[in-house]
Amino acid sequence: MARYQFFTIPASNRQQYTFIDMASPTFLSEKAALLTQGFEVEEDFIDATSPREAVEKYQSNFLYVADEIGKSDSSYAAAVAMLEIGKGLFGNKTRLD
């Protein structure tokens, strides 16, 4: 099963998106290029047997449902809080050389 990372254009209501197979040898350079073009990482990765299945899961808002199920666990809420604190402190900073 492959793992796919999805990227969207902000404020596009998840309609302008693309994805990369995380096992690709060019994953990191492709990801950097997409981020430079204004895409943002959309949620978490999606495990799927094919790119088509990954897109179907993405379009069904699969991760939202999984997230809602996870929210029923108090340790999950604590982990999400820590992630949000980290995002607030560090934001989406990129390194410029």
VMD Tcl script that draws the C-alpha trace (Angstrom):
set ca {
  {0.00 0.00 0.00}
  {1.34 3.42 -0.95}
  {1.25 6.58 1.12}
  {0.22 9.83 -0.58}
  {0.65 13.43 0.61}
  {-1.95 15.90 -0.64}
  {-1.42 19.61 -1.23}
  {-4.02 22.31 -1.86}
  {-4.13 25.95 -2.82}
  {-5.41 27.90 0.21}
  {-8.99 29.17 -0.01}
  {-9.78 26.81 -2.92}
  {-12.14 24.72 -0.79}
  {-10.03 21.62 -1.53}
  {-10.80 21.95 -5.26}
  {-7.27 22.87 -6.44}
  {-5.08 20.06 -5.25}
  {-2.34 17.67 -6.19}
  {-0.56 14.80 -4.49}
  {2.76 12.98 -4.35}
  {3.59 9.36 -3.59}
  {5.72 9.68 -0.45}
  {7.92 6.75 -1.56}
  {9.00 8.62 -4.67}
  {12.74 9.32 -4.74}
  {11.88 12.92 -5.72}
  {9.26 13.42 -2.99}
  {11.18 16.07 -1.03}
  {12.11 18.15 -4.08}
  {8.56 17.90 -5.46}
  {7.14 18.91 -2.08}
  {9.48 21.92 -1.88}
  {8.46 22.98 -5.39}
  {4.75 22.77 -4.56}
  {5.18 24.76 -1.35}
  {7.09 27.43 -3.31}
  {4.18 27.60 -5.77}
  {1.75 28.41 -2.95}
  {0.36 24.98 -2.18}
  {-0.07 23.93 1.45}
  {0.06 20.46 2.97}
  {-3.50 19.24 3.37}
  {-4.01 17.35 6.61}
  {-2.10 14.10 6.89}
  {-1.08 11.39 4.42}
  {-3.50 8.91 2.86}
  {-2.70 5.20 2.58}
  {-4.16 3.70 -0.59}
  {-3.54 0.86 -3.03}
  {-3.55 3.23 -6.04}
  {-3.50 6.94 -6.86}
  {-7.17 6.67 -7.85}
  {-8.11 5.26 -4.45}
  {-6.11 8.03 -2.74}
  {-8.01 10.69 -4.68}
  {-11.35 9.03 -3.86}
  {-10.45 9.03 -0.15}
  {-9.31 12.65 -0.36}
  {-12.49 13.74 -2.12}
  {-14.64 11.87 0.41}
  {-13.01 13.88 3.20}
  {-11.76 10.57 4.65}
  {-9.24 12.29 6.92}
  {-11.91 14.52 8.45}
  {-13.91 11.48 9.50}
  {-10.81 9.77 10.93}
  {-9.97 12.98 12.79}
  {-13.45 13.16 14.30}
  {-13.17 9.57 15.52}
  {-9.81 10.36 17.07}
  {-11.22 13.37 18.89}
  {-13.21 11.04 21.13}
  {-9.92 10.15 22.88}
  {-8.60 12.71 25.40}
  {-4.95 11.93 24.60}
  {-5.68 12.78 20.98}
  {-6.99 16.19 22.04}
  {-3.78 16.81 23.99}
  {-1.65 15.86 20.98}
  {-3.64 18.16 18.68}
  {-3.26 21.00 21.19}
  {0.52 20.53 21.21}
  {0.61 20.56 17.40}
  {-1.39 23.78 17.29}
  {0.92 25.40 19.85}
  {3.89 24.40 17.69}
  {2.26 25.82 14.58}
  {1.58 29.06 16.44}
  {5.15 29.35 17.63}
  {6.92 28.34 14.44}
  {4.31 28.89 11.72}
  {5.16 27.82 8.19}
  {8.66 29.25 8.19}
  {10.91 28.25 5.36}
  {14.66 28.46 5.32}
  {16.17 30.84 2.79}
  {19.84 30.30 1.95}
}
mol new
graphics top color blue
foreach p $ca { graphics top sphere $p radius 0.5 }
foreach p [lrange $ca 0 end-1] q [lrange $ca 1 end] { graphics top cylinder $p $q radius 0.2 }
display resetview
